[in-house]
Amino acid sequence: MTDPEYMDQAEALLRRVESGCDRINDESDADIDSQRVGGMVTLTFRNGTQIIVNLQKPLHEVWLAAKAGGFHYKFDGARWLDTKGQGEFFENLARYASEQAGQPLKFG
């Protein structure tokens, strides 16, 4: 994957995270504060916990930090998959965000 291809896919992922937060806030009382600075999106939940999604340009990865731990994802041409075989980015984001929000949430 070239640097421009990575950036296209990574930017699309960040936009999808942001739009997912907007939709969740419109459809529920989860009240997730989403803030973006450059290649990083910080999700802050009502209880003060956070999930941070940031781009790792030199590695062509996306990193996710949550209460559950830190995770690295690479694009396989169709999806962002955990580099240790622990699943797909948006499925995992939904699981970790649901745990931190105390209610079921879906990104996508």
N, CA, C and O atoms as a printed pandas DataFrame, in Angstrom:
     atom_number atom_name residue_name chain_id  residue_number  x_coord  y_coord  z_coord
0              1         N          MET        A               1    0.853   -1.173    0.000
1              2        CA          MET        A               1    0.000    0.000    0.000
2              3         C          MET        A               1    0.901    1.239    0.000
3              4         O          MET        A               1    1.863    1.327    0.763
4              5         N          THR        A               2    0.572    2.167   -0.852
5              6        CA          THR        A               2    1.336    3.408   -0.920
6              7         C          THR        A               2    0.896    4.350    0.208
7              8         O          THR        A               2   -0.155    4.150    0.816
8              9         N          ASP        A               3    1.699    5.363    0.478
9             10        CA          ASP        A               3    1.326    6.345    1.492
10            11         C          ASP        A               3   -0.005    7.026    1.163
11            12         O          ASP        A               3   -0.853    7.146    2.047
12            13         N          PRO        A               4   -0.220    7.481   -0.089
13            14        CA          PRO        A               4   -1.525    8.105   -0.390
14            15         C          PRO        A               4   -2.705    7.133   -0.232
15            16         O          PRO        A               4   -3.777    7.539    0.218
16            17         N          GLU        A               5   -2.524    5.875   -0.591
17            18        CA          GLU        A               5   -3.598    4.882   -0.417
18            19         C          GLU        A               5   -3.903    4.704    1.069
19            20         O          GLU        A               5   -5.064    4.660    1.475
20            21         N          TYR        A               6   -2.846    4.603    1.872
21            22        CA          TYR        A               6   -3.038    4.481    3.320
22            23         C          TYR        A               6   -3.820    5.684    3.853
23            24         O          TYR        A               6   -4.787    5.521    4.597
24            25         N          MET        A               7   -3.401    6.878    3.473
25            26        CA          MET        A               7   -4.061    8.077    3.985
26            27         C          MET        A               7   -5.523    8.133    3.569
27            28         O          MET        A               7   -6.370    8.547    4.361
28            29         N          ASP        A               8   -5.837    7.726    2.349
29            30        CA          ASP        A               8   -7.235    7.701    1.903
30            31         C          ASP        A               8   -8.060    6.769    2.792
31            32         O          ASP        A               8   -9.135    7.143    3.261
32            33         N          GLN        A               9   -7.558    5.566    3.019
33            34        CA          GLN        A               9   -8.284    4.584    3.825
34            35         C          GLN        A               9   -8.352    5.004    5.294
35            36         O          GLN        A               9   -9.390    4.851    5.938
36            37         N          ALA        A              10   -7.251    5.531    5.818
37            38        CA          ALA        A              10   -7.206    5.932    7.223
38            39         C          ALA        A              10   -8.120    7.126    7.483
39            40         O          ALA        A              10   -8.814    7.164    8.500
40            41         N          GLU        A              11   -8.127    8.096    6.577
41            42        CA          GLU        A              11   -9.016    9.250    6.734
42            43         C          GLU        A              11  -10.478    8.820    6.666
43            44         O          GLU        A              11  -11.316    9.347    7.398
44            45         N          ALA        A              12  -10.783    7.869    5.794
45            46        CA          ALA        A              12  -12.152    7.347    5.705
46            47         C          ALA        A              12  -12.548    6.690    7.032
47            48         O          ALA        A              12  -13.685    6.840    7.481
48            49         N          LEU        A              13  -11.621    5.968    7.656
49            50        CA          LEU        A              13  -11.891    5.337    8.952
50            51         C          LEU        A              13  -12.187    6.402   10.000
51            52         O          LEU        A              13  -13.163    6.276   10.739
52            53         N          LEU        A              14  -11.367    7.448   10.081
53            54        CA          LEU        A              14  -11.596    8.493   11.080
54            55         C          LEU        A              14  -12.926    9.195   10.857
55            56         O          LEU        A              14  -13.643    9.482   11.816
56            57         N          ARG        A              15  -13.261    9.473    9.606
57            58        CA          ARG        A              15  -14.562   10.099    9.308
58            59         C          ARG        A              15  -15.706    9.177    9.742
59            60         O          ARG        A              15  -16.724    9.646   10.252
60            61         N          ARG        A              16  -15.541    7.886    9.543
61            62        CA          ARG        A              16  -16.582    6.928    9.926
62            63         C          ARG        A              16  -16.732    6.859   11.452
63            64         O          ARG        A              16  -17.844    6.711   11.958
64            65         N          VAL        A              17  -15.630    6.967   12.174
65            66        CA          VAL        A              17  -15.699    7.015   13.640
66            67         C          VAL        A              17  -16.474    8.260   14.067
67            68         O          VAL        A              17  -17.368    8.181   14.910
68            69         N          GLU        A              18  -16.130    9.410   13.483
69            70        CA          GLU        A              18  -16.803   10.656   13.840
70            71         C          GLU        A              18  -18.290   10.623   13.498
71            72         O          GLU        A              18  -19.122   11.028   14.310
72            73         N          SER        A              19  -18.625   10.147   12.315
73            74        CA          SER        A              19  -20.044   10.092   11.929
74            75         C          SER        A              19  -20.792    9.067   12.780
75            76         O          SER        A              19  -21.972    9.253   13.076
76            77         N          GLY        A              20  -20.117    7.989   13.174
77            78        CA          GLY        A              20  -20.733    7.009   14.073
78            79         C          GLY        A              20  -21.089    7.633   15.414
79            80         O          GLY        A              20  -22.157    7.363   15.961
80            81         N          CYS        A              21  -20.201    8.466   15.946
81            82        CA          CYS        A              21  -20.484    9.161   17.202
82            83         C          CYS        A              21  -21.675   10.094   17.048
83            84         O          CYS        A              21  -22.549   10.143   17.913
84            85         N          ASP        A              22  -21.708   10.835   15.945
85            86        CA          ASP        A              22  -22.830   11.744   15.709
86            87         C          ASP        A              22  -24.146   10.973   15.658
87            88         O          ASP        A              22  -25.137   11.389   16.258
88            89         N          ARG        A              23  -24.155    9.853   14.943
89            90        CA          ARG        A              23  -25.378    9.048   14.827
90            91         C          ARG        A              23  -25.782    8.486   16.184
91            92         O          ARG        A              23  -26.957    8.529   16.549
92            93         N          ILE        A              24  -24.811    7.958   16.937
93            94        CA          ILE        A              24  -25.104    7.406   18.267
94            95         C          ILE        A              24  -25.691    8.482   19.168
95            96         O          ILE        A              24  -26.654    8.229   19.892
96            97         N          ASN        A              25  -25.119    9.679   19.126
97            98        CA          ASN        A              25  -25.631   10.772   19.963
98            99         C          ASN        A              25  -27.034   11.187   19.542
99           100         O          ASN        A              25  -27.839   11.573   20.390
100          101         N          ASP        A              26  -27.345   11.116   18.251
101          102        CA          ASP        A              26  -28.685   11.450   17.769
102          103         C          ASP        A              26  -29.711   10.402   18.164
103          104         O          ASP        A              26  -30.876   10.727   18.396
104          105         N          GLU        A              27  -29.283    9.134   18.241
105          106        CA          GLU        A              27  -30.220    8.022   18.444
106          107         C          GLU        A              27  -30.277    7.506   19.879
107          108         O          GLU        A              27  -31.125    6.673   20.197
108          109         N          SER        A              28  -29.393    7.985   20.746
109          110        CA          SER        A              28  -29.373    7.458   22.117
110          111         C          SER        A              28  -28.979    8.568   23.088
111          112         O          SER        A              28  -28.757    9.713   22.692
112          113         N          ASP        A              29  -28.898    8.206   24.358
113          114        CA          ASP        A              29  -28.452    9.162   25.369
114          115         C          ASP        A              29  -27.004    8.900   25.774
115          116         O          ASP        A              29  -26.592    9.277   26.871
116          117         N          ALA        A              30  -26.224    8.254   24.893
117          118        CA          ALA        A              30  -24.838    7.903   25.213
118          119         C          ALA        A              30  -23.967    9.129   25.461
119          120         O          ALA        A              30  -23.063    9.078   26.296
120          121         N          ASP        A              31  -24.219   10.223   24.757
121          122        CA          ASP        A              31  -23.497   11.480   24.942
122          123         C          ASP        A              31  -21.975   11.295   24.845
123          124         O          ASP        A              31  -21.244   11.551   25.801
124          125         N          ILE        A              32  -21.520   10.847   23.680
125          126        CA          ILE        A              32  -20.090   10.681   23.424
126          127         C          ILE        A              32  -19.552   11.986   22.841
127          128         O          ILE        A              32  -20.046   12.475   21.825
128          129         N          ASP        A              33  -18.540   12.537   23.492
129          130        CA          ASP        A              33  -17.875   13.728   22.968
130          131         C          ASP        A              33  -16.753   13.264   22.056
131          132         O          ASP        A              33  -15.844   12.558   22.493
132          133         N          SER        A              34  -16.810   13.654   20.806
133          134        CA          SER        A              34  -15.812   13.262   19.806
134          135         C          SER        A              34  -15.024   14.497   19.401
135          136         O          SER        A              34  -15.591   15.482   18.928
136          137         N          GLN        A              35  -13.707   14.434   19.594
137          138        CA          GLN        A              35  -12.851   15.547   19.203
138          139         C          GLN        A              35  -11.728   15.041   18.325
139          140         O          GLN        A              35  -11.079   14.041   18.631
140          141         N          ARG        A              36  -11.507   15.752   17.221
141          142        CA          ARG        A              36  -10.443   15.368   16.299
142          143         C          ARG        A              36   -9.375   16.446   16.246
143          144         O          ARG        A              36   -9.666   17.636   16.131
144          145         N          VAL        A              37   -8.141   16.000   16.334
145          146        CA          VAL        A              37   -6.982   16.866   16.157
146          147         C          VAL        A              37   -6.043   16.130   15.214
147          148         O          VAL        A              37   -5.439   15.126   15.594
148          149         N          GLY        A              38   -5.919   16.621   13.994
149          150        CA          GLY        A              38   -5.058   15.971   13.001
150          151         C          GLY        A              38   -5.490   14.540   12.750
151          152         O          GLY        A              38   -6.638   14.286   12.385
152          153         N          GLY        A              39   -4.583   13.616   12.943
153          154        CA          GLY        A              39   -4.850   12.200   12.708
154          155         C          GLY        A              39   -5.276   11.451   13.952
155          156         O          GLY        A              39   -5.043   10.246   14.057
156          157         N          MET        A              40   -5.901   12.147   14.907
157          158        CA          MET        A              40   -6.325   11.499   16.145
158          159         C          MET        A              40   -7.746   11.921   16.501
159          160         O          MET        A              40   -8.096   13.099   16.440
160          161         N          VAL        A              41   -8.556   10.934   16.873
161          162        CA          VAL        A              41   -9.913   11.189   17.360
162          163         C          VAL        A              41   -9.991   10.676   18.785
163          164         O          VAL        A              41   -9.635    9.531   19.065
164          165         N          THR        A              42  -10.462   11.537   19.689
165          166        CA          THR        A              42  -10.647   11.159   21.088
166          167         C          THR        A              42  -12.138   11.116   21.379
167          168         O          THR        A              42  -12.855   12.095   21.177
168          169         N          LEU        A              43  -12.591    9.962   21.859
169          170        CA          LEU        A              43  -13.979    9.785   22.277
170          171         C          LEU        A              43  -14.005    9.831   23.802
171          172         O          LEU        A              43  -13.320    9.049   24.461
172          173         N          THR        A              44  -14.784   10.734   24.354
173          174        CA          THR        A              44  -14.894   10.841   25.807
174          175         C          THR        A              44  -16.321   10.498   26.197
175          176         O          THR        A              44  -17.284   11.047   25.661
176          177         N          PHE        A              45  -16.432    9.575   27.147
177          178        CA          PHE        A              45  -17.734    9.082   27.582
178          179         C          PHE        A              45  -18.188    9.819   28.836
179          180         O          PHE        A              45  -17.393   10.473   29.511
180          181         N          ARG        A              46  -19.453    9.706   29.130
181          182        CA          ARG        A              46  -20.069   10.410   30.254
182          183         C          ARG        A              46  -19.331   10.139   31.570
183          184         O          ARG        A              46  -19.259   11.018   32.430
184          185         N          ASN        A              47  -18.787    8.939   31.731
185          186        CA          ASN        A              47  -18.090    8.575   32.963
186          187         C          ASN        A              47  -16.628    9.052   32.981
187          188         O          ASN        A              47  -15.885    8.741   33.911
188          189         N          GLY        A              48  -16.224    9.801   31.959
189          190        CA          GLY        A              48  -14.878   10.358   31.916
190          191         C          GLY        A              48  -13.843    9.480   31.235
191          192         O          GLY        A              48  -12.721    9.927   30.997
192          193         N          THR        A              49  -14.193    8.237   30.917
193          194        CA          THR        A              49  -13.236    7.365   30.228
194          195         C          THR        A              49  -13.129    7.781   28.770
195          196         O          THR        A              49  -14.009    8.453   28.232
196          197         N          GLN        A              50  -12.042    7.372   28.144
197          198        CA          GLN        A              50  -11.797    7.764   26.760
198          199         C          GLN        A              50  -11.375    6.571   25.912
199          200         O          GLN        A              50  -10.846    5.578   26.412
200          201         N          ILE        A              51  -11.623    6.701   24.632
201          202        CA          ILE        A              51  -11.043    5.844   23.604
202          203         C          ILE        A              51  -10.332    6.779   22.645
203          204         O          ILE        A              51  -10.888    7.793   22.224
204          205         N          ILE        A              52   -9.103    6.435   22.304
205          206        CA          ILE        A              52   -8.325    7.257   21.385
206          207         C          ILE        A              52   -7.990    6.430   20.149
207          208         O          ILE        A              52   -7.485    5.312   20.253
208          209         N          VAL        A              53   -8.275    6.986   18.995
209          210        CA          VAL        A              53   -7.956    6.369   17.711
210          211         C          VAL        A              53   -6.964    7.293   17.020
211          212         O          VAL        A              53   -7.254    8.470   16.801
212          213         N          ASN        A              54   -5.794    6.762   16.675
213          214        CA          ASN        A              54   -4.842    7.629   15.989
214          215         C          ASN        A              54   -4.109    6.897   14.883
215          216         O          ASN        A              54   -3.933    5.679   14.917
216          217         N          LEU        A              55   -3.690    7.676   13.906
217          218        CA          LEU        A              55   -2.997    7.139   12.745
218          219         C          LEU        A              55   -1.520    6.988   13.041
219          220         O          LEU        A              55   -0.906    7.854   13.665
220          221         N          GLN        A              56   -0.959    5.889   12.592
221          222        CA          GLN        A              56    0.479    5.643   12.671
222          223         C          GLN        A              56    0.988    5.561   11.240
223          224         O          GLN        A              56    1.162    4.476   10.685
224          225         N          LYS        A              57    1.222    6.732   10.655
225          226        CA          LYS        A              57    1.549    6.833    9.231
226          227         C          LYS        A              57    2.772    6.019    8.824
227          228         O          LYS        A              57    2.711    5.332    7.804
228          229         N          PRO        A              58    3.886    6.059    9.569
229          230        CA          PRO        A              58    5.066    5.317    9.114
230          231         C          PRO        A              58    4.820    3.802    9.018
231          232         O          PRO        A              58    5.428    3.119    8.194
232          233         N          LEU        A              59    3.925    3.290    9.869
233          234        CA          LEU        A              59    3.633    1.850    9.896
234          235         C          LEU        A              59    2.416    1.472    9.054
235          236         O          LEU        A              59    2.120    0.290    8.878
236          237         N          HIS        A              60    1.715    2.477    8.534
237          238        CA          HIS        A              60    0.452    2.254    7.815
238          239         C          HIS        A              60   -0.546    1.509    8.697
239          240         O          HIS        A              60   -1.223    0.585    8.245
240          241         N          GLU        A              61   -0.627    1.922    9.955
241          242        CA          GLU        A              61   -1.534    1.313   10.914
242          243         C          GLU        A              61   -2.448    2.373   11.521
243          244         O          GLU        A              61   -2.203    3.575   11.416
244          245         N          VAL        A              62   -3.507    1.886   12.157
245          246        CA          VAL        A              62   -4.371    2.692   13.001
246          247         C          VAL        A              62   -4.307    2.064   14.383
247          248         O          VAL        A              62   -4.448    0.850   14.535
248          249         N          TRP        A              63   -4.095    2.892   15.373
249          250        CA          TRP        A              63   -4.030    2.396   16.744
250          251         C          TRP        A              63   -5.269    2.830   17.499
251          252         O          TRP        A              63   -5.784    3.931   17.304
252          253         N          LEU        A              64   -5.744    1.934   18.377
253          254        CA          LEU        A              64   -6.908    2.204   19.206
254          255         C          LEU        A              64   -6.505    1.944   20.651
255          256         O          LEU        A              64   -5.997    0.870   20.971
256          257         N          ALA        A              65   -6.728    2.918   21.520
257          258        CA          ALA        A              65   -6.464    2.762   22.948
258          259         C          ALA        A              65   -7.779    2.900   23.694
259          260         O          ALA        A              65   -8.495    3.889   23.539
260          261         N          ALA        A              66   -8.090    1.888   24.511
261          262        CA          ALA        A              66   -9.322    1.867   25.294
262          263         C          ALA        A              66   -8.985    1.311   26.682
263          264         O          ALA        A              66   -7.850    0.909   26.936
264          265         N          LYS        A              67   -9.974    1.292   27.569
265          266        CA          LYS        A              67   -9.737    0.691   28.885
266          267         C          LYS        A              67   -9.289   -0.760   28.740
267          268         O          LYS        A              67   -8.542   -1.269   29.575
268          269         N          ALA        A              68   -9.742   -1.421   27.683
269          270        CA          ALA        A              68   -9.413   -2.834   27.457
270          271         C          ALA        A              68   -7.967   -3.039   27.014
271          272         O          ALA        A              68   -7.464   -4.161   27.058
272          273         N          GLY        A              69   -7.282   -1.956   26.584
273          274        CA          GLY        A              69   -5.894   -2.075   26.155
274          275         C          GLY        A              69   -5.625   -1.285   24.890
275          276         O          GLY        A              69   -6.440   -0.475   24.448
276          277         N          GLY        A              70   -4.456   -1.543   24.321
277          278        CA          GLY        A              70   -4.046   -0.891   23.088
278          279         C          GLY        A              70   -4.007   -1.896   21.950
279          280         O          GLY        A              70   -3.559   -3.028   22.130
280          281         N          PHE        A              71   -4.480   -1.482   20.770
281          282        CA          PHE        A              71   -4.626   -2.397   19.647
282          283         C          PHE        A              71   -4.144   -1.733   18.363
283          284         O          PHE        A              71   -4.322   -0.530   18.168
284          285         N          HIS        A              72   -3.537   -2.526   17.497
285          286        CA          HIS        A              72   -3.014   -2.040   16.218
286          287         C          HIS        A              72   -3.785   -2.706   15.091
287          288         O          HIS        A              72   -4.071   -3.902   15.147
288          289         N          TYR        A              73   -4.123   -1.923   14.057
289          290        CA          TYR        A              73   -4.902   -2.423   12.925
290          291         C          TYR        A              73   -4.216   -2.063   11.615
291          292         O          TYR        A              73   -3.675   -0.968   11.458
292          293         N          LYS        A              74   -4.248   -3.011   10.674
293          294        CA          LYS        A              74   -3.736   -2.794    9.315
294          295         C          LYS        A              74   -4.858   -3.052    8.326
295          296         O          LYS        A              74   -5.714   -3.905    8.557
296          297         N          PHE        A              75   -4.853   -2.321    7.234
297          298        CA          PHE        A              75   -5.876   -2.472    6.202
298          299         C          PHE        A              75   -5.503   -3.644    5.299
299          300         O          PHE        A              75   -4.382   -3.712    4.794
300          301         N          ASP        A              76   -6.446   -4.570    5.097
301          302        CA          ASP        A              76   -6.166   -5.765    4.284
302          303         C          ASP        A              76   -6.704   -5.641    2.853
303          304         O          ASP        A              76   -6.733   -6.620    2.106
304          305         N          GLY        A              77   -7.125   -4.437    2.485
305          306        CA          GLY        A              77   -7.716   -4.225    1.170
306          307         C          GLY        A              77   -9.222   -4.092    1.233
307          308         O          GLY        A              77   -9.847   -3.593    0.297
308          309         N          ALA        A              78   -9.815   -4.541    2.346
309          310        CA          ALA        A              78  -11.259   -4.447    2.528
310          311         C          ALA        A              78  -11.628   -3.954    3.931
311          312         O          ALA        A              78  -12.586   -3.200    4.103
312          313         N          ARG        A              79  -10.855   -4.392    4.928
313          314        CA          ARG        A              79  -11.176   -4.068    6.333
314          315         C          ARG        A              79   -9.897   -3.778    7.110
315          316         O          ARG        A              79   -8.800   -4.166    6.709
316          317         N          TRP        A              80  -10.071   -3.086    8.231
317          318        CA          TRP        A              80   -8.965   -2.856    9.162
318          319         C          TRP        A              80   -8.981   -3.982   10.183
319          320         O          TRP        A              80   -9.917   -4.103   10.974
320          321         N          LEU        A              81   -7.919   -4.818   10.158
321          322        CA          LEU        A              81   -7.858   -5.989   11.028
322          323         C          LEU        A              81   -6.759   -5.844   12.068
323          324         O          LEU        A              81   -5.690   -5.298   11.792
324          325         N          ASP        A              82   -7.039   -6.344   13.277
325          326        CA          ASP        A              82   -6.071   -6.339   14.367
326          327         C          ASP        A              82   -4.830   -7.129   13.949
327          328         O          ASP        A              82   -4.942   -8.226   13.401
328          329         N          THR        A              83   -3.658   -6.573   14.209
329          330        CA          THR        A              83   -2.415   -7.223   13.778
330          331         C          THR        A              83   -2.120   -8.494   14.553
331          332         O          THR        A              83   -1.244   -9.264   14.159
332          333         N          LYS        A              84   -2.836   -8.730   15.651
333          334        CA          LYS        A              84   -2.646   -9.959   16.429
334          335         C          LYS        A              84   -3.829  -10.912   16.271
335          336         O          LYS        A              84   -4.011  -11.832   17.068
336          337         N          GLY        A              85   -4.631  -10.679   15.229
337          338        CA          GLY        A              85   -5.732  -11.584   14.934
338          339         C          GLY        A              85   -6.932  -11.464   15.848
339          340         O          GLY        A              85   -7.697  -12.417   16.000
340          341         N          GLN        A              86   -7.106  -10.295   16.463
341          342        CA          GLN        A              86   -8.192  -10.124   17.428
342          343         C          GLN        A              86   -9.420   -9.419   16.859
343          344         O          GLN        A              86  -10.182   -8.811   17.611
344          345         N          GLY        A              87   -9.625   -9.489   15.546
345          346        CA          GLY        A              87  -10.866   -8.979   14.975
346          347         C          GLY        A              87  -10.731   -7.714   14.166
347          348         O          GLY        A              87   -9.635   -7.209   13.924
348          349         N          GLU        A              88  -11.893   -7.213   13.753
349          350        CA          GLU        A              88  -12.020   -6.064   12.866
350          351         C          GLU        A              88  -12.209   -4.790   13.691
351          352         O          GLU        A              88  -12.814   -4.815   14.763
352          353         N          PHE        A              89  -11.685   -3.682   13.178
353          354        CA          PHE        A              89  -11.662   -2.419   13.917
354          355         C          PHE        A              89  -13.042   -1.999   14.419
355          356         O          PHE        A              89  -13.207   -1.771   15.617
356          357         N          PHE        A              90  -14.044   -1.890   13.533
357          358        CA          PHE        A              90  -15.330   -1.337   13.945
358          359         C          PHE        A              90  -16.099   -2.266   14.878
359          360         O          PHE        A              90  -16.847   -1.796   15.736
360          361         N          GLU        A              91  -15.925   -3.577   14.723
361          362        CA          GLU        A              91  -16.527   -4.512   15.676
362          363         C          GLU        A              91  -15.910   -4.314   17.057
363          364         O          GLU        A              91  -16.617   -4.282   18.064
364          365         N          ASN        A              92  -14.586   -4.182   17.093
365          366        CA          ASN        A              92  -13.906   -3.989   18.369
366          367         C          ASN        A              92  -14.224   -2.626   18.975
367          368         O          ASN        A              92  -14.444   -2.515   20.181
368          369         N          LEU        A              93  -14.249   -1.590   18.140
369          370        CA          LEU        A              93  -14.603   -0.268   18.643
370          371         C          LEU        A              93  -15.983   -0.293   19.289
371          372         O          LEU        A              93  -16.174    0.276   20.364
372          373         N          ALA        A              94  -16.937   -0.943   18.647
373          374        CA          ALA        A              94  -18.292   -1.041   19.207
374          375         C          ALA        A              94  -18.267   -1.761   20.551
375          376         O          ALA        A              94  -18.937   -1.335   21.492
376          377         N          ARG        A              95  -17.507   -2.841   20.651
377          378        CA          ARG        A              95  -17.434   -3.598   21.908
378          379         C          ARG        A              95  -16.821   -2.745   23.018
379          380         O          ARG        A              95  -17.378   -2.665   24.113
380          381         N          TYR        A              96  -15.676   -2.106   22.745
381          382        CA          TYR        A              96  -15.005   -1.322   23.779
382          383         C          TYR        A              96  -15.815   -0.081   24.151
383          384         O          TYR        A              96  -15.895    0.274   25.327
384          385         N          ALA        A              97  -16.412    0.578   23.165
385          386        CA          ALA        A              97  -17.238    1.755   23.436
386          387         C          ALA        A              97  -18.477    1.365   24.241
387          388         O          ALA        A              97  -18.885    2.101   25.139
388          389         N          SER        A              98  -19.071    0.228   23.932
389          390        CA          SER        A              98  -20.238   -0.247   24.684
390          391         C          SER        A              98  -19.871   -0.493   26.137
391          392         O          SER        A              98  -20.616   -0.127   27.046
392          393         N          GLU        A              99  -18.709   -1.119   26.351
393          394        CA          GLU        A              99  -18.250   -1.374   27.722
394          395         C          GLU        A              99  -18.061   -0.058   28.476
395          396         O          GLU        A              99  -18.469    0.064   29.631
396          397         N          GLN        A             100  -17.449    0.913   27.826
397          398        CA          GLN        A             100  -17.154    2.165   28.504
398          399         C          GLN        A             100  -18.386    3.052   28.660
399          400         O          GLN        A             100  -18.470    3.827   29.612
400          401         N          ALA        A             101  -19.336    2.947   27.741
401          402        CA          ALA        A             101  -20.560    3.747   27.825
402          403         C          ALA        A             101  -21.610    3.098   28.725
403          404         O          ALA        A             101  -22.536    3.765   29.188
404          405         N          GLY        A             102  -21.462    1.804   28.969
405          406        CA          GLY        A             102  -22.445    1.100   29.794
406          407         C          GLY        A             102  -23.738    0.813   29.070
407          408         O          GLY        A             102  -24.772    0.589   29.699
408          409         N          GLN        A             103  -23.689    0.819   27.748
409          410        CA          GLN        A             103  -24.862    0.498   26.925
410          411         C          GLN        A             103  -24.396    0.037   25.544
411          412         O          GLN        A             103  -23.306    0.402   25.104
412          413         N          PRO        A             104  -25.210   -0.758   24.865
413          414        CA          PRO        A             104  -24.791   -1.251   23.543
414          415         C          PRO        A             104  -24.713   -0.125   22.521
415          416         O          PRO        A             104  -25.644    0.667   22.380
416          417         N          LEU        A             105  -23.610   -0.065   21.821
417          418        CA          LEU        A             105  -23.389    0.933   20.778
418          419         C          LEU        A             105  -22.904    0.245   19.514
419          420         O          LEU        A             105  -22.201   -0.764   19.576
420          421         N          LYS        A             106  -23.279    0.791   18.375
421          422        CA          LYS        A             106  -22.842    0.238   17.093
422          423         C          LYS        A             106  -22.236    1.337   16.252
423          424         O          LYS        A             106  -22.816    2.411   16.095
424          425         N          PHE        A             107  -21.055    1.056   15.711
425          426        CA          PHE        A             107  -20.411    1.959   14.757
426          427         C          PHE        A             107  -20.516    1.298   13.401
427          428         O          PHE        A             107  -20.469    0.072   13.302
428          429         N          GLY        A             108  -20.657    2.097   12.350
429          430        CA          GLY        A             108  -20.707    1.472   11.035
430          431         C          GLY        A             108  -21.673    2.122   10.113
431          432         O          GLY        A             108  -21.817    1.694    8.968
